[in-house]
Amino acid sequence: MNSAAGRGPRRPPVERIRDELRAAAGDRLAAELPRGYQRLGHVLVVRWPESLRPQFPLLVESFARTFGVRTILRHVGPIDGALRTPTVERLLDGPTETEVREGGIRWRFDAARIMFAAGNRTERVRAGRLVQPGEVVIDLFAGIGYFTLPAAKVGRAARVVAVDRNPLSVNYLEENARLNGVADQVEVRSGDNRNVDLPSGAADRIFLGYLPSAVPWVERAVPLLRPSGGWLHVHLVADARGATAEGTRSVAAAVAHSGGRLAAPTRAHAVKAYGPGRTHVVVDAHVVPGRS
């Protein structure tokens, strides 16, 4: 019998680290080590409880050795303010600028200063699939290019107008457009999307990727669509019970308030959990500006 086969499947890395913690600190503290973590290139982001602080040196050494990372950041608070800045503690103080590669796209950013949500991966991928070659796209909350880059590189949009108010995000957005070879397709607008100059009546598709709710920006987006109509992709957080129905109602009401009309029934789906009893939802709405 093969000796490797006799040992059974290899245990997940965190469970092996939990064994080390158990040997050093006992079962109770070992049970408090979360299974989850997020790897962003050479940066590891963790959510260790304060109760484990005496064991942080052991955990840092174990995680760095196991995952081969240079930097470990610990989330210590909510995403801060309108610029969506993460609140982190540096446990392994290496470089925080890193790069994530996903679906053939490169995102470079500072993990200590800019949020990059692993749970939004399906939406980043979907953005590239939704966009059709030759479309004009507006991304009202572009960040470092979460939807802009897939729209330009995978969807082959003719033009993506990408807006963000965070100067650091804008710098990375411009750099990432160059890294991915789509700088000629991407027009970066720095500033508050309620005030910056945007092409009226030109967009085939608009991404509104702001949480907890981009619904207040529907009124800004609708006049930017082509007179014949186009798509809005509106992100929001809703009660987990009936989240998609709540999201659909909110977006439909906002479209009507803006003077637009729905050209077809809206589509909505859950993206991920967003805290206890709350769900991140995206609503796809085909909208014609102006009343019928």
N, C-alpha and C positions, 0 to 999 in steps of 0.2 A: 504493500500500500504506500502511495506517495505521502511523505511526511507533511508536505504543505497542505495536501487535501485533507489530512486528518485534523488539522487545526481549525478548519472551518473558515468562513468569510472573515476578512480583516475588519476590525472594529473601526467605526468612524473616529477621526482624529480627536474630536472633543471628548469622546468617551475614554480614549486612552489618557488624555490630560486629566480627566476627572479621576482616573485611577491614581495618578500621581498626587492629586490634591487630597484624595481620600487617605493615602498613606501618610501624608504630612499633617493633615488637619482634621481627619475624621469624617464619618459619614454625613453628619449634618451639614457641614459647609460644602462638602462635595456635591450634595444634592442641590445647592443653591447656584451652582455654575450653569448659566444658560447654555442651551445647545446652539443657539444662533450666533452668527457673526457675519460680517460683510467684508469680503476681500476686494480691494480696489487697487489693482496693480500690486505695488510693493507695500501698500498700506492696508492694515487690518483695523476694522472698526468693530468695537465690542460694546456690550451693554452689561457690564458686570455690576452687581449690587454692591452698595457701600459696605455691607456686612463682610465681603470678601477682601476688604482693603489690606488687612495684615498679610494676606496671601498674594497680593498683587505682584511682588517680585518673583515668586515662583511661577505664577501664571504667565507673566511677561516672558520669562525665559523659556517656558514650555511652548507657548504659542509661537514665539519667534523662531525657535528651533524647528517646530513641527511644520510651520507654514512657509518658512524661509522669507519672512517679511522684514523690512527695515524700520518700519514705523507702526506703532500701535496707538490708536486713538480710542478713548472711551466716551460715549455719549453721556452727558451729565444733565441735559435739560432739553427743552423743546427747541424746535427750529425757531430762530429769533427774527421777528419783525418782517416787514414787507420785502426785505432783500433775501429772506429765507436762508439766514446764516446758521449753520449748525453750532451747537454749544458743546465743546469737546474738551477733554483733559488729555494731555499728552503723556502716555505711559512709557512708550519707547520712542525717544525723541530723535527720530530720523527725519529725512525730507518728507514734506507733506504734499509736494507737487507730484502727481502720479498720472498714469494713463491707463484707461480701460479700453479694451478692444472687444467689440460685440457686433456680430453680424457683419463683419467686414468694415466697421466704422471705428474710428479712433476718437476718444474723448480725452483731452488733457485738461487737468484742473487741479486746484489745491483742495485736498480732501478735508483740511481743517477749516476751510473758509467757504466751501461751496458744497451744497447737498447733491448727492448722486444716489438716487433710490433704486436699489436692486429690484424692488417689487414692481417698478414701472417698466421693466424690460419688455414685457409683452406689448405695451403701448408704443414703445420706441420702435419695435419691430413692425407693429401694425401700421404705424405712420408711413413707413416706406412702402407698404403694400397698398395702402389706400390711395396714395398720390399717383396720378396718371401722367405719363410723359407729356411734357409741354404745358402743364398746368402752371398757373400763377398762384402761389401760396403765401399766406401771411401767418406768421407765428407771433402772437401778441405777448407771449411770456417765454421768450426763446431760451433764457438761461445760457448755458454753454453750447446749446445746439441740440437738445434732447430730441425734438421733433424736426428741427430745421435740417440737420444733417441727413437723417433717413429720407426726408422729402426730396432733398437735392440729389443725394448719391444713389439711393435705391429707387426712389420714385421717378427720378430724372425730371423733376420740375424745371420748367424753363427759368423760373424766377422765384426766389423765396425772400420775402421781406421779413427780416427777423428783428424783433424789438425787445430790448431789455433795459431796465433802469439801473442795474447794478454795474458800476464801471468795471469791476473785476471780472464779472461774467462776460461782459462785452469784449474785454481783451481776450479771454479764452475762446469766445465764440468766433472772433476773427481768426485766431490762431488755428482753431479746429477746422474752420472752413478751408484754410490753406493746407493743413495736414491731409485732409481728405480729398483735395483736388477739386473742390466745388466753389472756390472763392468767386469765380466769374458768375455763378448762379445766385449767390447769396448777397443780399444788400442788408447790411447791419445798420439799424437805427438805434442810437443810444438815447434813452430818456423815458419818461413816463408815457405809456402807450395812449393815454387819454389826450395827450397834447402834441406828440410828435406828428409830423406830416406823413400821412399814409395815402396810398393810391385809392381814391374812391371809385367804386363800381368796377374794379379790376380783378377781384380775387375769385378763383374757382373753389378755394378751400381755405378755411381759417382754423388754426389750432388755438384753443383757449385753455392752456394747461396750468391753471392756478388753483391752489387749495388754500383755505377750505372751500372756496366757491368762486368760479369764474362767471357765474350767472349775471352779476352786475355789469359785466363787460359785453353781454350780448347786444345791448343797444349800441355800443360803439362798433361792433363787428358787422352788423347787418348792412349798413350803407356801404361797406367796403366790398360786398359781394357784387358779382356781375348782375346787371338788370335781369338777365334770364335765370338767375339763381345760382346757388353754390352750397357747399357744405360747411357747417359749423361742427367742431368737435369740442364739446364743453365739459370740463372736468369740475366735479363738486364732491362734497362729502354729505352723505345722507344717513338717516337712521337705517341700521342693518335690516330691520324688518320692513320690507317694501322699498328698498333703496332705489331700485331702478324705476319704479313707478313714481316715487317722489322726485327723482331727478328729471324724469320725462315731463312731469307737470310743471316743474320750475322753469325748465327751458322753454316749453311751449308758451307759458305765460309771458316770459321775457321777450320772445319773438313777437308775440301779438302786441305787447307794449311798445316795441320798437317800430311798429308799422309794417312789419313783414308778415309773411304767411308761410306755413309749412306746405311744401310741395308734395310731401309724402309722410306717412307715419314715422315718428322718430324711432330710433333704435338706441337701446341703452344696455350696458353691461357693467358688472362689477369688475374693478381692477384689482383691489386688495382690501384687506381689513385696515381700518384707520382708527385705532384705539377701540376701547370697549364699546360695543354696541353701535359702531359707526363703520361705514363702508365708503371707500373711494369709488366713485361711479364716473363713467364717461357717457355722454349722450351725443349721438350723431344725428344731426338735424339737417335735412335738405330744405333750404330757405330761399324764398323769392322776396327781394326787398319791395316795399310798397304794398299797399292793400290791393286786393283783387276787385 
